Amino acid sequence: MTTETGPRRSDATRAAILEAARVRFAEDGYERATIRAIARDADIDPSMVMRYFGNKERLFAAASEIDLRLPSAGALPTRHIGAVLVGHFLDRWEADDVLNAVLRGGVTHPAGAERIHAIFKEQIGPVVAGVCPDPAEAPTRAALAASQILGMALARYVLKLPPAVDLTRDEVIAWLAPTIQRYLTAERPHIEGA
C-alpha cells in the first residue's frame, strides 16, 4: 500500500525537476544550464536532481522528450504533404520552447544531436516511408526534408535572421513546401554515370 508521500511525492518531484529543466534548457541552452540552477528553479536540493536522473545528459534526454504529433502517413494528403508538414512544423516551433531548446542543444552538444536523431528516426521516418515512392529511400528523403525544415527553424527561431523572421507563415510555406514535396514524393533523380 502506498502512502500520500510515497510515489505521489516522488512523481511530483520528478515532474517539478523536468519542468524546471525544460525552462532552463530553453532559456540557457544545454551548455549554460546547470544542475544547481535547475534544482533552485524546482525548489529542491541539487542532489535530488542527480538521484532522479544521474547526470545532466540523462536529464536533458528526459526533459526533451517530444511528441511532434505528426499525423499518420495515411492521414496526410500526399499531393500537399510538403505544405502540410511545413505548416505543422511552423506551428510546433512557434508553440514549443522545448523544441527550440532541443534544436539549440543539437547544434552545440552530442546529447542534443542524439535527441534530434531519435526524434527524426522514430517520428519522421515512418511518415516519410508511408508517402515516398520507395520506402527504402525514406531515411535519405527524411534527411533531405530535415535539412530544409531544421535550416529554417535555425534561421528563424534560434539565430533570428531578420529575413527569415520577417517572412509570414504563408511565405515560409510557399517557399519550402515545393522542395519538401519533391524530396518526399518525386521519383529519385537520375544521376549521369550512375
Secondary structure, DSSP 8 states (H G I E B T S, - for coil): ---TTTHHHHHHHHHHHHHHHHHHHHHHHHHH--HHHHHHHHTS-HHHHHHHHSSHHHHHHHHT--------GGGS-GGGHHHHHHHHHHHHHHH-HHHHHHHHHHHH-HHHHHHHHHHIIIIIHHHHHHHSS-GGGHHHHHHHHHHHHHHHHIIIIIS--HHHHHS-HHHHHHHHHHHHHHHHHS-----TT-
